Every structure is written in C-alpha cells, then in structure tokens.
C-alpha cells in the first residue's frame, strides 16, 4: 500500500514513520509512506498557502491552488483522496478495514481555520477521528495511517486481528499475566485451567459484559442481539431491534454469571405481525365497551356501573399509551384515542342524566 500525506508540518512525521510497527512495515516494503509539504506546490513568490476568508471572519483559510496541484501530481486511477476534517464521517475499525484494502491513499491535513470549500470537489471522503477540534490534521492522519498499516498482510500476526477490541463491535476481553496474585487480586481461575474451550467461552462472555458496561453504544450498532438483566431488577432490560440491518442471532455460551441469561429458544416476530395482533386486541376491547354502553342505556338505575365502566376505559386508555401505542401508526393511534374519548363522553352524558333525573319509587312505577 502507498500512502501520501499532504501537510504544512512534515517534521511532525519523522518519529512516526521511523519507529515501531510503522517503521518496520516501511523497511519490509509492506507499506510506502511519503510526506509532502503543501508549500512546495505554492506558485506565489513567498510560498503562501493561506489567505483571509471572503466575507470576513477570524483565522486564515487554506487556498485551493497548492492542494489541487499536489493532488493532481500524485493521483492515479487507483487513488482515494481523504480529507482530515471535523466535518467528516466518524472513524472506526470497520472503516479502517475498508481503507486497508485500497492501493493508494492521499491524506490532506488542514491547519489554521479551515479549507476553501472548493477543495472538497477533488476529495473522495472526509474523515474525523472524534467530535473535538485539533490544531491541524496531522495527528488524525497519523491515527488513521497507524490503524490501516497494522492491518496490512504480514505487518502483524494475523491472529491478533481476530481478538482485538471492536472486532464485531465488541471490546476486548480482560487479560492477565504473572504473578497469579497481586495485592490480593487474583487471576480468574478459568484462565489457569488449561481448558481452551472453556477459556474461549469465558473470554467471549467477558467481551459482551465489558462492552455493555463501558460502551453500550457499540451494542446498538450490531446486527445481533443481546438480552441481559440487572441483578437487582432480575428481568430483561435490553433488547434492540434494527429492521434496516436485519437479524443475526447465534447461540453464545453457558456463562455461569448472575447477570447473563442463557437463551435456548428465540422467537422473532415481524413488526407488522405485532401491530396486527395489537389491533385485534384493541378492536375486541372497544366492541366490548360499546356493548356495555348499550346495556347501560337500556337500564334504569345504573349509576355505579356507569362509573365503573368509565374507570375501566380510562385505565385501558392509559394502558394503551404505555404499552401498545409504540407498535401502532400515528393515524391509527389517533383514531383509537378518538373512539375511546367518544365512549367516555357518551358515558358521562348518561351519568349526568341518571343523576339529574329523579327515579320513581318502586311503589309508584306503572305496572
């Protein structure tokens, strides 16, 4: 892989490309990394690469010409140009794997206040390493380059990729080395057992638990699903549904922890099916209320029953809002709420009439 980096401060990269894994990758010719000073492409007398922004404002803006010329000079048919920018897509391990398959990358590192917007016309993608502001794109370009180069074939042991953090959107499991006990803290007994299958199951469980505790946002990105419970509550507290991704359910392990539920059988329902069932239940309940309302209108002394039916409808309305509305469309939810309100209005009218109209004594009734 070939990586070209356009920067205003090339000396920042001296240690980066000479030391550790990056340096060895370059020496073994598994990676080629070239650092270019943007000023070398400036055509003005003083090698100026920035100027004040049109419309006024603080700071200086990088000019088009030097960057356009640099990219044009270095670019080939197999090049992908990347602009390091806080406005870019948030960088993650999946994107690192994708970029590691490219043959040639050009990273443009900004400085000062920003870029002339027209530079985006020659860029294939913008990348951000986080939602914060740095003095320039040099450090982000090093971060991205490091994460890519280490993924190239032969740079590090291939097995290391299989157990790293963020593999399948999970953090890495806990690791221990000698001594077995330090200041009262012991290495988990399972790691000393020599039983590789049990150790692997323990490590997978640790990855899941650690991710849920420290980075639950990573779980939300997955296409698979986890059920877990909090010990004080002792019930399922998490289940995610991502219809645009689909389902990827696989058995995990027989983890003997109090906060992990072993799931042996899973039934997944399509959301439309759930909505259909919910609608049937609601319509059945409303028909029952209509029948009761009709019976009350044909009865003389029914004040207590009317009051009870009103309370029942109010409770069911609250139950719908808390449990069923999330499965229904907005239009259908509004329709059901209107129907229930009409029932309540009619019952209150009946209740008012029964209270305000004196009922004849039994002895005075016409036989």
C-alpha positions as CSV (number, residue, x, y, z in Angstrom):
1,X,0.0,0.0,0.0
2,X,1.1,3.5,-0.8
3,X,0.1,6.5,1.5
4,X,0.9,10.1,0.6
5,X,0.3,12.7,3.2
6,X,0.0,16.4,2.4
7,X,0.9,18.6,5.3
8,X,2.3,22.0,6.3
9,X,4.5,20.5,9.0
10,X,6.3,17.4,7.6
11,X,8.8,17.2,10.6
12,X,5.9,16.1,12.8
13,X,6.1,12.7,11.0
14,X,9.8,11.9,11.5
15,X,9.4,9.7,14.5
16,X,6.1,8.4,13.4
17,X,7.4,6.8,10.2
18,X,10.7,5.6,11.7
19,X,9.7,3.8,14.8
20,X,7.7,0.7,15.9
21,X,5.4,-1.2,13.6
22,X,5.1,1.6,11.1
23,X,8.8,1.8,10.7
24,X,9.2,-2.0,10.3
25,X,6.3,-2.0,7.7
26,X,8.1,0.6,5.6
27,X,11.5,-1.2,5.9
28,X,10.0,-4.5,4.9
29,X,8.3,-2.7,1.9
30,X,4.8,-3.7,3.1
31,X,3.9,-0.1,3.2
32,X,5.2,3.1,1.4
33,X,4.6,6.4,3.2
34,X,5.5,9.7,1.7
35,X,5.3,13.1,3.4
36,X,4.8,16.1,1.1
37,X,4.9,19.8,2.2
38,X,1.9,21.6,0.7
39,X,4.1,24.8,0.4
40,X,6.2,23.1,-2.3
41,X,3.2,23.3,-4.6
42,X,2.5,27.0,-4.0
43,X,3.2,29.2,-7.1
44,X,3.5,32.6,-5.5
45,X,6.8,34.1,-4.6
46,X,6.6,33.7,-0.8
47,X,5.1,30.1,-1.0
48,X,2.0,31.4,0.7
49,X,-0.8,28.7,1.1
50,X,-3.5,30.6,3.1
51,X,-5.4,33.8,3.0
52,X,-8.2,35.7,4.8
53,X,-11.8,34.4,4.3
54,X,-14.2,36.2,1.9
55,X,-17.0,37.9,3.9
56,X,-14.7,38.5,6.9
57,X,-14.1,36.4,9.9
58,X,-11.3,35.2,12.2
59,X,-8.4,33.0,11.1
60,X,-6.8,32.0,7.8
61,X,-8.2,29.6,5.1
62,X,-6.1,27.2,3.1
63,X,-6.1,28.1,-0.6
64,X,-7.2,25.8,-3.5
65,X,-4.3,26.0,-5.8
66,X,-1.5,24.3,-3.8
67,X,-3.7,21.4,-2.8
68,X,-5.3,21.0,-6.2
69,X,-1.9,20.8,-7.8
70,X,-0.5,18.4,-5.2
71,X,-3.4,16.0,-5.6
72,X,-3.2,16.2,-9.4
73,X,0.5,15.5,-9.3
74,X,0.1,12.4,-7.0
75,X,-3.2,11.0,-8.0
76,X,-3.7,7.9,-10.2
77,X,-6.7,5.8,-11.3
78,X,-6.4,3.7,-8.1
79,X,-6.1,6.6,-5.6
80,X,-8.6,7.6,-2.9
81,X,-8.2,11.1,-1.6
82,X,-9.1,11.6,2.1
83,X,-9.6,15.0,3.8
84,X,-9.0,15.0,7.5
85,X,-11.8,17.2,8.8
86,X,-14.0,17.5,11.9
87,X,-17.0,17.5,9.5
88,X,-16.1,14.0,8.2
89,X,-17.5,10.6,8.9
90,X,-16.6,9.3,12.4
91,X,-13.6,6.9,12.0
92,X,-14.0,3.4,13.3
93,X,-12.5,-0.1,12.9
94,X,-14.8,-1.1,10.1
95,X,-13.6,1.9,8.1
96,X,-10.0,1.0,8.9
97,X,-10.6,-2.4,7.4
98,X,-12.1,-0.9,4.3
99,X,-9.3,1.6,3.7
100,X,-6.7,-1.1,4.3
101,X,-7.9,-2.7,1.0
102,X,-7.1,0.4,-1.0
103,X,-3.9,0.5,-3.1
104,X,-3.2,4.2,-2.8
105,X,-4.4,6.8,-0.3
106,X,-3.7,10.6,-0.2
107,X,-4.4,12.3,3.2
108,X,-4.8,16.1,3.2
109,X,-4.1,17.7,6.5
110,X,-5.6,21.1,7.2
111,X,-4.4,23.7,9.5
112,X,-5.4,27.2,10.6
113,X,-9.1,27.9,10.4
114,X,-10.1,25.6,7.6
115,X,-10.2,24.8,3.8
116,X,-11.5,26.6,0.9
117,X,-14.8,24.7,0.3
118,X,-13.9,24.1,-3.4
119,X,-11.2,21.6,-2.2
120,X,-14.0,19.1,-1.5
121,X,-14.5,18.8,-5.2
122,X,-11.3,16.7,-5.5
123,X,-11.9,14.7,-2.3
124,X,-13.4,11.2,-2.2
125,X,-14.2,11.3,1.5
126,X,-13.8,13.3,4.7
127,X,-12.8,11.6,8.0
128,X,-13.0,12.8,11.6
129,X,-11.4,10.9,14.5
130,X,-13.8,12.5,17.0
131,X,-16.0,15.3,17.9
132,X,-13.3,17.7,19.1
133,X,-11.1,20.3,17.4
134,X,-7.3,19.9,17.0
135,X,-4.8,22.5,15.7
136,X,-4.4,20.5,12.4
137,X,-5.0,17.3,10.6
138,X,-1.5,15.8,11.2
139,X,-2.3,13.9,14.4
140,X,-5.6,12.5,12.9
141,X,-3.7,11.4,9.7
142,X,-1.2,9.5,11.9
143,X,-4.0,7.8,13.8
144,X,-5.7,6.7,10.6
145,X,-2.4,5.6,9.0
146,X,-1.4,3.6,12.0
147,X,-4.7,1.8,12.2
148,X,-4.6,1.0,8.5
149,X,-0.9,-0.1,8.2
150,X,-1.2,-2.6,11.0
151,X,-4.0,-4.4,9.1
152,X,-1.8,-4.9,6.0
153,X,-0.9,-8.6,5.4
154,X,2.3,-9.6,7.2
155,X,2.7,-6.4,9.3
156,X,1.5,-8.0,12.5
157,X,0.4,-11.6,13.4
158,X,-2.9,-12.3,11.6
159,X,-4.3,-14.0,14.8
160,X,-4.0,-10.6,16.6
161,X,-6.8,-9.2,14.3
162,X,-9.2,-11.9,15.5
163,X,-9.1,-11.0,19.2
164,X,-8.9,-7.2,19.1
165,X,-11.3,-4.7,20.6
166,X,-14.1,-3.5,18.2
167,X,-14.0,-6.9,16.4
168,X,-17.7,-7.4,15.7
169,X,-18.3,-4.2,17.6
170,X,-17.2,-5.6,20.9
171,X,-14.5,-4.6,23.3
172,X,-11.6,-6.9,24.0
173,X,-11.8,-9.4,27.0
174,X,-9.8,-8.9,30.2
175,X,-6.2,-10.0,30.1
176,X,-3.8,-11.1,32.8
177,X,-0.1,-12.1,33.2
178,X,2.2,-13.1,36.0
179,X,2.0,-13.0,39.0
180,X,-1.1,-15.1,39.7
181,X,-1.9,-12.8,42.7
182,X,-1.0,-9.2,43.3
183,X,-2.1,-7.1,46.3
184,X,-5.0,-9.6,46.9
185,X,-6.2,-9.5,43.3
186,X,-6.2,-13.0,41.7
187,X,-6.1,-14.1,38.1
188,X,-9.5,-15.8,37.3
189,X,-9.2,-19.5,37.9
190,X,-10.6,-20.4,34.5
191,X,-7.5,-18.9,32.8
192,X,-5.3,-21.3,34.8
193,X,-7.3,-24.4,34.0
194,X,-5.7,-25.2,30.6
195,X,-9.2,-26.0,29.2
196,X,-9.1,-23.9,26.0
197,X,-12.8,-24.3,25.1
198,X,-13.9,-23.1,28.5
199,X,-11.4,-20.2,28.4
200,X,-12.7,-19.1,25.0
201,X,-16.3,-19.2,26.3
202,X,-15.2,-17.1,29.3
203,X,-13.5,-14.6,27.1
204,X,-16.5,-14.2,24.8
205,X,-18.7,-13.6,27.8
206,X,-16.2,-11.0,29.2
207,X,-16.3,-9.2,25.8
208,X,-20.1,-8.9,25.9
209,X,-20.3,-7.8,29.6
210,X,-17.4,-5.3,29.3
211,X,-19.0,-3.8,26.2
212,X,-22.4,-3.5,27.8
213,X,-20.8,-1.8,30.9
214,X,-18.4,0.5,29.2
215,X,-19.6,1.1,25.6
216,X,-23.3,0.2,25.3
217,X,-23.4,2.4,22.2
218,X,-21.4,-0.3,20.4
219,X,-24.1,-2.8,21.1
220,X,-26.6,-0.6,19.4
221,X,-24.6,-0.7,16.1
222,X,-24.6,-4.5,16.0
223,X,-26.9,-6.6,13.8
224,X,-27.0,-9.3,16.5
225,X,-28.9,-9.0,19.8
226,X,-28.3,-9.5,23.5
227,X,-30.6,-10.0,26.3
228,X,-29.3,-9.2,29.8
229,X,-30.7,-8.3,33.2
230,X,-29.6,-6.2,36.0
231,X,-29.2,-8.2,39.2
232,X,-31.4,-6.0,41.5
233,X,-34.2,-6.0,38.9
234,X,-33.9,-9.6,37.7
235,X,-35.6,-9.0,34.4
236,X,-34.7,-8.4,30.8
237,X,-33.6,-4.8,30.5
238,X,-32.2,-4.6,27.0
239,X,-33.4,-5.8,23.6
240,X,-32.6,-4.0,20.4
241,X,-34.4,-4.1,17.1
242,X,-32.8,-2.8,13.9
243,X,-35.0,-3.6,11.0
244,X,-32.8,-1.9,8.5
245,X,-29.9,-4.2,9.4
246,X,-31.7,-7.5,9.9
247,X,-31.3,-10.3,12.3
248,X,-28.1,-12.2,13.2
249,X,-28.8,-14.4,16.1
250,X,-26.4,-17.1,17.2
251,X,-26.0,-19.1,20.4
252,X,-23.4,-17.7,22.8
253,X,-22.3,-19.8,25.7
254,X,-23.3,-21.3,29.0
255,X,-21.9,-18.5,31.1
256,X,-22.5,-19.1,34.8
257,X,-22.9,-15.5,35.8
258,X,-25.8,-13.9,37.6
259,X,-26.2,-11.1,35.1
260,X,-26.3,-13.2,31.9
261,X,-29.3,-15.1,30.7
262,X,-28.7,-18.3,28.7
263,X,-31.2,-18.2,25.8
264,X,-32.1,-21.6,24.4
265,X,-35.0,-20.7,22.2
266,X,-35.8,-17.4,20.5
267,X,-38.9,-16.4,18.6
268,X,-38.7,-13.2,16.5
269,X,-41.8,-11.5,15.3
270,X,-42.1,-9.2,12.3
271,X,-43.2,-5.7,13.5
272,X,-46.2,-5.8,11.1
273,X,-47.4,-9.0,12.7
274,X,-47.2,-7.5,16.2
275,X,-49.2,-4.5,15.0
276,X,-51.8,-6.8,13.6
277,X,-52.2,-8.7,16.8
278,X,-52.3,-5.4,18.9
279,X,-55.1,-4.0,16.6
280,X,-57.2,-7.1,17.0
281,X,-56.9,-6.9,20.8
282,X,-57.8,-3.2,20.8
283,X,-60.8,-3.6,18.5
284,X,-62.1,-6.5,20.6
285,X,-61.9,-4.4,23.7
286,X,-63.7,-1.5,22.1
287,X,-66.5,-3.7,20.9
288,X,-66.9,-5.0,24.5
289,X,-67.1,-1.4,25.8
290,X,-69.7,-0.5,23.1
291,X,-71.8,-3.5,24.2
292,X,-71.6,-2.5,27.8
293,X,-72.5,1.1,26.9
294,X,-75.6,-0.1,25.0
295,X,-76.7,-2.2,28.0
296,X,-76.4,0.7,30.4
297,X,-78.6,3.0,28.2
298,X,-81.4,0.4,28.5
299,X,-81.1,0.2,32.3
300,X,-82.8,2.5,34.7
301,X,-80.6,2.6,37.8
302,X,-77.0,2.1,36.6
303,X,-75.0,4.9,38.1
304,X,-72.5,2.7,39.8
305,X,-72.0,0.5,36.7
306,X,-71.5,3.7,34.6
307,X,-68.9,5.0,36.9
308,X,-67.1,1.6,36.9
309,X,-67.1,1.5,33.1
310,X,-65.7,5.0,32.9
311,X,-62.9,4.0,35.2
312,X,-62.2,0.8,33.1
313,X,-62.0,2.8,29.9
314,X,-59.7,5.4,31.5
315,X,-57.4,2.7,32.8
316,X,-57.3,0.9,29.4
317,X,-56.5,4.2,27.7
318,X,-53.6,4.6,30.0
319,X,-52.5,1.0,29.3
320,X,-52.7,1.6,25.6
321,X,-50.4,4.6,25.8
322,X,-47.9,2.9,28.0
323,X,-47.8,-0.5,26.2
324,X,-49.4,-0.5,22.7
325,X,-49.0,2.9,21.0
326,X,-45.3,2.2,20.2
327,X,-46.5,-0.6,17.9
328,X,-49.1,1.4,16.0
329,X,-49.1,4.0,13.3
330,X,-49.8,7.6,14.3
331,X,-53.1,7.7,12.3
332,X,-54.4,4.5,13.9
333,X,-53.4,5.6,17.4
334,X,-55.2,8.9,16.9
335,X,-58.3,7.1,15.6
336,X,-58.4,4.7,18.6
337,X,-58.0,7.6,21.1
338,X,-60.9,9.5,19.5
339,X,-63.1,6.4,19.7
340,X,-62.3,6.0,23.4
341,X,-63.0,9.7,24.0
342,X,-66.4,9.4,22.3
343,X,-67.2,6.5,24.6
344,X,-66.2,8.4,27.6
345,X,-68.2,11.5,26.5
346,X,-71.3,9.4,26.0
347,X,-70.9,7.6,29.3
348,X,-70.5,11.0,31.1
349,X,-73.7,12.3,29.5
350,X,-75.6,9.2,30.6
351,X,-74.1,9.6,34.1
352,X,-75.3,13.2,34.3
353,X,-78.8,12.3,33.1
354,X,-79.1,9.5,35.6
355,X,-78.0,11.7,38.5
356,X,-80.1,14.8,37.5
357,X,-83.3,12.8,36.6
358,X,-85.1,11.6,39.8
359,X,-86.1,7.9,39.5
360,X,-89.7,7.0,40.6
361,X,-90.2,4.9,43.7
362,X,-90.8,1.3,43.2
363,X,-94.4,1.5,44.5
364,X,-95.1,4.4,42.1
365,X,-94.0,2.6,39.0
366,X,-96.6,1.7,36.4
367,X,-97.3,-2.0,36.4
